[in-house]
Amino acid sequence: MFRSQNLPAILSLSLCLAACNKNMQSPRTMGTGSGDGEGISETTVYENGQDGYQCYRIPAIVKAPNGDLLAFAEARRNNCGDFGDVDLVLKRSTDHGKSWGKLERAVDFGDNQAGNPAPVFDLTDPAFPKGRLFLFYNTGTAHEADVRKGQAVREVWYRTSTDNGQSWSDAVNITLQTSRPNAPATNPAYTFKEDWRSYANTPGHALQIRNGRYKGRIFLAANHSAGPRRSISATT
C-alpha cells in the first residue's frame, strides 16, 4: 500500500509503503487530531492487488511546475518479487495530495523488469519554458543473481514529457554513457573492461542543480557491482 499525507498550509507530500502481506489494511483517511498529528490526513495512492498488479513498491514523487503532484511506483504484476513483469506507473494529484487520479503506465518493458523510477524536472532549458520531465529508470531481463554472474545486463534509460507526464517521448538508452558493462552478446558496444554488472540508479527522484558552476546539470546517484566480485560501488 502506498499512501500520502496531506499537510495543510504547506505543499508537502510524504509517501509510505506498507509491507506486502495477506493482512494488509484497507484504504483509510486519517482525520484531524491533536498533538503531533493535528491537521494530517492520509490517503491511499496505490494499494496491492488493485488495477491489475499484485504489488506496488519503490515510490518516487515530484511536483510539476503547474502544481500537480506526480507519484510514480514500480507496479509488480504477478507477485512482490524484484524481478518479473514490472511496469512503472504514475498517478496524479491536482489538489496537493488530497485525491489521486487513475493509474497510468509510464514504462512497460513487456514481460521483463522496468524499475527504480527517478523523476526530475529540467527547469533551465530555454527550449522548454514550462519545464521538461525526465524519468530515469533501469531495465532487467534476468534475476539479480544471474546479472551478477554476467548472464544478463542491467540497462539505463530515460523518457521525457513536456506536458507534466500526460504523454511521453520514446525511451532513450543511455547505458553507454552511465554504465560500463562487458556484455557484447547483448550489445556489441558493451565491451568495457570494468565489467559492471548489477546497476541501480536511485529511486525517489533525481536532482537538478539550480545555481553555480554546474547550474542545470542533472544529478542521479546510483550503485553497481563489478565483475564476479560481490562488492558494490557508488556511481553518479
C-alpha positions as CSV (number, residue, x, y, z in Angstrom):
1,M,0.0,0.0,0.0
2,F,1.2,3.4,-0.9
3,R,-0.2,6.5,1.0
4,S,0.2,10.2,1.0
5,Q,-0.2,12.6,3.9
6,N,-1.9,16.0,3.3
7,L,-0.3,18.8,5.3
8,P,-2.4,22.0,5.1
9,A,-0.6,25.3,4.6
10,I,2.5,23.7,3.2
11,L,2.7,21.8,-0.1
12,S,4.4,18.8,1.3
13,L,3.8,15.2,0.4
14,S,5.1,12.2,2.4
15,L,4.8,8.7,1.0
16,C,5.0,5.5,2.8
17,L,4.9,1.9,1.6
18,A,3.5,-0.8,3.8
19,A,4.8,-4.4,3.8
20,C,3.2,-6.7,1.3
21,N,1.2,-9.4,3.1
22,K,-2.3,-11.0,3.1
23,N,-3.4,-9.0,6.1
24,M,-2.8,-5.6,4.5
25,Q,-5.1,-2.9,5.9
26,S,-7.8,-1.4,3.7
27,P,-7.6,2.2,2.5
28,R,-8.4,4.8,5.1
29,T,-8.2,8.5,5.7
30,M,-7.0,9.9,9.0
31,G,-8.9,12.9,10.2
32,T,-7.6,15.9,12.1
33,G,-6.4,15.1,15.5
34,S,-4.4,16.7,18.3
35,G,-0.7,16.8,19.2
36,D,1.8,16.0,16.5
37,G,-0.8,14.6,14.2
38,E,-3.0,17.6,14.1
39,G,-4.1,18.6,10.6
40,I,-2.8,15.4,9.0
41,S,-4.9,13.3,6.8
42,E,-3.9,10.1,5.0
43,T,-5.0,9.0,1.5
44,T,-4.2,5.7,-0.2
45,V,-2.3,6.3,-3.5
46,Y,-1.5,2.7,-4.5
47,E,-2.9,-0.5,-3.0
48,N,-1.6,-4.0,-3.6
49,G,-3.9,-6.1,-5.7
50,Q,-5.6,-3.2,-7.4
51,D,-5.5,-2.1,-11.0
52,G,-4.1,-5.4,-12.3
53,Y,-1.0,-5.5,-10.2
54,Q,-0.3,-7.7,-7.1
55,C,2.3,-5.4,-5.6
56,Y,3.5,-1.8,-5.6
57,R,7.0,-0.8,-4.4
58,I,9.7,1.8,-4.8
59,P,7.8,5.1,-4.7
60,A,9.0,8.3,-6.3
61,I,7.4,11.7,-6.4
62,V,7.9,15.1,-8.0
63,K,5.9,18.4,-8.1
64,A,5.2,19.7,-11.6
65,P,5.6,23.4,-12.4
66,N,1.8,23.7,-12.6
67,G,1.5,22.4,-9.1
68,D,0.4,18.8,-9.9
69,L,1.9,16.1,-7.7
70,L,3.1,13.0,-9.7
71,A,3.5,9.8,-7.8
72,F,5.5,7.0,-9.5
73,A,5.9,3.4,-8.4
74,E,7.0,0.0,-9.6
75,A,3.9,-2.0,-10.4
76,R,4.7,-5.7,-10.0
77,R,2.1,-7.6,-11.9
78,N,2.3,-11.2,-10.5
79,N,4.0,-11.0,-7.1
80,C,6.2,-8.8,-4.9
81,G,9.5,-10.1,-6.2
82,D,12.1,-7.7,-7.6
83,F,12.2,-9.4,-11.0
84,G,9.4,-10.3,-13.4
85,D,6.7,-8.3,-15.2
86,V,7.3,-4.9,-13.6
87,D,6.0,-1.7,-15.1
88,L,6.5,1.9,-14.0
89,V,3.2,3.6,-13.2
90,L,2.0,7.1,-12.4
91,K,-0.8,8.7,-10.5
92,R,-1.6,12.5,-10.4
93,S,-3.0,14.8,-7.8
94,T,-4.2,18.2,-8.6
95,D,-5.2,19.1,-5.0
96,H,-1.9,18.8,-3.2
97,G,-2.3,15.1,-2.4
98,K,-5.9,15.0,-1.1
99,S,-7.1,12.9,-4.0
100,W,-5.4,11.0,-6.9
101,G,-6.4,10.2,-10.5
102,K,-6.4,7.0,-12.3
103,L,-3.3,4.8,-12.7
104,E,-1.3,5.4,-15.9
105,R,1.6,3.4,-17.3
106,A,4.8,5.4,-17.9
107,V,7.1,2.5,-18.9
108,D,6.2,-1.0,-20.0
109,F,9.1,-3.4,-20.7
110,G,7.0,-6.3,-21.8
111,D,7.3,-9.4,-19.5
112,N,10.5,-8.1,-18.1
113,Q,11.5,-5.6,-15.4
114,A,11.4,-1.8,-15.6
115,G,12.4,-0.4,-12.2
116,N,14.0,2.3,-10.0
117,P,11.9,5.3,-11.2
118,A,13.9,8.5,-10.7
119,P,11.9,11.6,-12.0
120,V,13.2,15.1,-12.1
121,F,12.0,18.3,-13.9
122,D,14.5,20.2,-16.0
123,L,13.5,23.9,-15.4
124,T,16.6,25.6,-17.0
125,D,16.3,24.7,-20.7
126,P,15.0,27.8,-22.6
127,A,13.6,25.4,-25.3
128,F,11.1,24.2,-22.7
129,P,10.0,27.2,-20.7
130,K,7.2,25.2,-19.0
131,G,9.7,22.6,-17.9
132,R,10.6,19.1,-19.2
133,L,10.1,16.0,-17.0
134,F,12.8,13.3,-17.2
135,L,12.1,9.8,-15.9
136,F,15.2,7.8,-15.5
137,Y,15.0,4.0,-14.9
138,N,16.7,0.6,-15.2
139,T,15.6,-2.5,-17.1
140,G,16.4,-6.1,-16.4
141,T,15.9,-9.4,-18.3
142,A,17.0,-11.8,-15.5
143,H,17.2,-12.1,-11.8
144,E,19.9,-10.2,-9.8
145,A,21.9,-13.4,-9.2
146,D,22.1,-14.1,-12.9
147,V,23.1,-10.4,-13.6
148,R,26.0,-10.7,-11.1
149,K,27.1,-13.9,-12.8
150,G,27.4,-12.0,-16.1
151,Q,24.4,-13.8,-17.7
152,A,22.4,-10.6,-18.2
153,V,22.7,-6.8,-18.2
154,R,21.0,-4.0,-16.3
155,E,20.5,-1.1,-18.7
156,V,19.8,2.6,-18.1
157,W,17.1,4.6,-19.8
158,Y,15.0,7.7,-19.7
159,R,11.8,9.1,-21.1
160,T,10.7,12.7,-21.2
161,S,7.5,14.6,-21.0
162,T,6.7,18.2,-21.9
163,D,3.1,18.2,-20.6
164,N,3.7,17.1,-17.0
165,G,3.5,13.4,-17.6
166,Q,0.4,13.2,-19.7
167,S,2.4,12.0,-22.7
168,W,5.9,10.6,-23.1
169,S,8.7,10.6,-25.6
170,D,10.2,7.3,-26.9
171,A,12.7,5.7,-24.5
172,V,16.4,6.6,-24.8
173,N,19.0,4.0,-23.8
174,I,21.9,5.8,-22.0
175,T,23.7,2.7,-20.7
176,L,26.9,3.6,-22.7
177,Q,27.0,7.0,-21.0
178,T,26.3,5.8,-17.5
179,S,27.5,2.3,-17.0
180,R,30.5,0.1,-18.0
181,P,29.1,-3.4,-18.9
182,N,31.1,-6.1,-20.6
183,A,28.4,-8.0,-22.5
184,P,28.9,-7.9,-26.3
185,A,26.3,-10.6,-26.8
186,T,23.7,-8.1,-25.6
187,N,25.1,-5.1,-27.4
188,P,28.4,-5.1,-29.4
189,A,29.3,-1.8,-27.8
190,Y,29.2,-3.3,-24.3
191,T,32.9,-4.1,-24.1
192,F,34.1,-2.2,-21.1
193,K,37.0,-3.8,-19.1
194,E,35.4,-2.6,-15.9
195,D,32.7,-5.2,-16.3
196,W,29.9,-3.5,-14.3
197,R,27.0,-5.9,-13.8
198,S,24.4,-5.1,-11.2
199,Y,23.3,-1.5,-11.7
200,A,20.7,0.5,-9.8
201,N,20.0,4.2,-10.0
202,T,18.4,5.7,-7.0
203,P,14.6,5.5,-6.7
204,G,12.9,8.5,-5.2
205,H,13.9,11.3,-7.6
206,A,16.9,12.8,-9.3
207,L,18.1,16.4,-8.6
208,Q,18.8,19.4,-10.8
209,I,21.5,21.8,-9.7
210,R,19.9,25.3,-9.7
211,N,22.9,27.6,-9.1
212,G,26.7,27.9,-9.5
213,R,29.2,26.4,-11.9
214,Y,27.1,23.3,-12.7
215,K,23.7,25.1,-12.9
216,G,21.2,23.0,-15.0
217,R,23.1,19.7,-14.6
218,I,21.0,16.7,-13.5
219,F,22.4,14.6,-10.7
220,L,21.4,11.0,-10.3
221,A,23.0,8.7,-7.7
222,A,23.5,5.0,-8.5
223,N,25.4,1.9,-7.4
224,H,26.9,-1.0,-9.3
225,S,28.8,-4.3,-8.9
226,A,31.9,-5.1,-10.9
227,G,33.0,-8.5,-12.3
228,P,32.3,-11.6,-10.3
229,R,33.0,-9.9,-7.0
230,R,30.1,-9.1,-4.8
231,S,31.4,-5.6,-3.9
232,I,29.1,-2.6,-4.6
233,S,30.4,0.8,-5.6
234,A,28.7,4.2,-5.8
235,T,28.1,5.9,-9.1
236,T,26.9,9.3,-10.2
